[in-house]
């Protein structure tokens, strides 16, 4: 046991003292003789000042001390249960239960009480090969409270298969029946308590929580060493600086007095404190001065099951003659009277009564479980029981099978030795007359669910608002959570990029929109795109159509004028019959403008790739060959008369136009085969809501391939016309051809360049506009001046005038 001077009897506890450095200065045993003894292990000490207060062997009488109120309360619960059973004629009739209680001093006094319980009356514990017929001092042990103590005690008791029922240890390690075959408990396991705590946090949306499990332990006189005090200050300071507003404290009650005093000293307020079962209903911590200023206190504890008559029993004054202590006596003495202990309990009687019998019921039901097991083992009837020897292993078998109702609740143990009891979530209150540990929610262990959460919780916050404790605030719609650090609850909110949206089932990654849908940056959903193409009612379309119509009518007028003046020198110098070969394709090209307008179809796309480009090629080829022919007449006929003769004899201009046209047909056919005419959609870069309907995805490449020959011809036409800049005025068409070809070349290069860098809806507008403008360039630039001369200067459209001009050119050259 724990000697006050920590002398020789404490040396074998050195390892335990290193693990849990608590200086313990007293111990005690309570003993009531009876037919069958129960061993009770309780933690009764909070601090001892001076001499002892409970007697064991030859220990002086107590004078000044601080008692652990909850431990004393549990001790009284065991006494109450034993007395109630002994006074009940239906349970163990004719038999009496006795008990011996030992203060385990938290975890420093575990071994010796167990050895004492296992020993015989002569305090000897023999070493035997078989203990199946061994009769220990007690038939069962109730306690202790902490998991560390239970494991230490159970390792010894399991060797004898002596039943042990703990009322407070929640560690899941205790569920291992291979390690602890004789262990039961009347409190739900730690798994359920943690689950209840997690569901409580989830219910209020708290995902950024500080968890404290280890705190510095004070000495026996409640003093704390400077290094340990500094550690507490650092811990509290870190809590104060943290963004978390919820702190779950899983430590023992022994270390929390100094901790919360430091919390109050540093003025840490507005925090939600979640208490584990070890201190959730501790009246001493509840009564710390100004602790309510630290914030809102919630706790996980066992069910409140009232025990009739226990509140009066707890403070009942007993009058037992104190035994005379002999200094030479080595046996334990009996001491069931401690006035100071009773006075302390009375001072907390109100809070204990209001808080209800929670852990008390665990001890109460543990005693009854042993009693019912004894009742069945001894074959008790309504009047008597057999009084045979009770071997621990036989009683263990009966405890595993107990199933009875106690105060309206079924008591039995599952395969892990756990009870079917649930848990409660309580909130600390300090208002006079109110339950200091008011229930606000229930946890059903069979369904693993928190339910009936109260809505009238008193939060220590402005306007009684639920405290907010998250690492990162919830992201807005259309934002995904980019993890920051190791914690999944810590993240940055990043907008989903354009074309993606946030699927509510997965908030960590944005999903791509379907093909025909789109979203802006930060959108939470995709929307149908507006299908866009060049429509008739749009202003650009109207302008282009009007220009094309005027060009068509103008070209038709030119055709008529040339037909009416076909035999005149002006028409013949412009090309004669070849002019009609140029004007007819121009009319067809003007007439093909509507294929660029309206919803594209396969046929309209095919016309775009073939009709206009073939017509335009014929025009460009005629202009080119016409420029070449004029140069040949004035500059090459004299130098290469034979070649010029073949050119004229075999209709060289028409052969050239036909060959160029056939080459263009080959190019267009190849283009259609390589780049099929399929309707495709693409996104407008200027407006993500628009889906552009095009002939094919590579329309710009097809256009470049189709116009390549025309561009080459325009370069040759420009070159030949430039070579004839010194020809007679009536034959000098360099200005007009240069204007037409230069404009065509520039506009075509601009269109191809524009389409290579821009894929928006403006491409179609520019395409058809450039087409019309190029047609107008030929109609107006090449044929316009000739019509002007025919209509307004008829005197220059005579054979005599042309001959004079040619003679003047010849004389200048000579």
Secondary structure, 3 states (H helix, E strand, C coil): CCCCCCCHHHHHHHHHHHHCCCCCCCCCEEEECCCEEEEEEECCEEEECCCCCCCCCCCCCCCCEEECHHHHHHHHHHHHHHHHHHCCCCCCCCCCEEEEEEECCCCCCCHHHHHHHHCCCCCCCCCCCCCCCCCCCCCEEECCCCHHHHHHHHHHHHHHCCEEEECCCCCHHHHCCCCCCCEEECCCCHHHHHHHHHHHHHHCCCCCEEEECCCCCCCCCCCCCHHHHHHHHHHHHHHHHCCCCEEEECCCHHHHHHHHHHHHHCCCCCEEEEECCCCCCCHHHHCCCCHHHHEEEEEEEECCCCCCCHHHHHCCCCCCCCCCCCCCCCCCCCCCCCHHHHHHHHHCHHHHHHHCCCHHHHHHHHHHHHHHHHHHHCCCCCCCCCCCCCCHHHHHHHHHHCEEEECCEEEECCCCCCCCCCEEEEEECCCCCCCCEEEEEEEECCCCEEECCCCCCCCCCHHHCCCCCCCCCCCCCCEEEEECCCCCCCEEEEECCCCEEECCCCCCCEEECCCCEECCCCCCCCEECEEECCCCCCHHHHHHHHHHHHHHHHHHHHHHHHHHCCCCHHHHHHCCHHHHHHHHHHHHHHHCHHHHCCCCCHHHHHHHHHHHHHHHHHHHHHHHHHHHHHHHHHHHCCCCHHHHHHHHHCCHHHHHHHHHHHHHHHHHHHHHHHCCCCCEEEECCCCCCEEEEECCCCHHHHHHHHHHHHHHHHHHHHHHHHHCCCCCCCCCCHHHHHHHHHHHHHHHHHHHHHHHHCCCCHHHHHHHHHHHHHHHHHHHHHHHHHHHHHHHCHHHCCHHHHHHHHHHHHHHHC
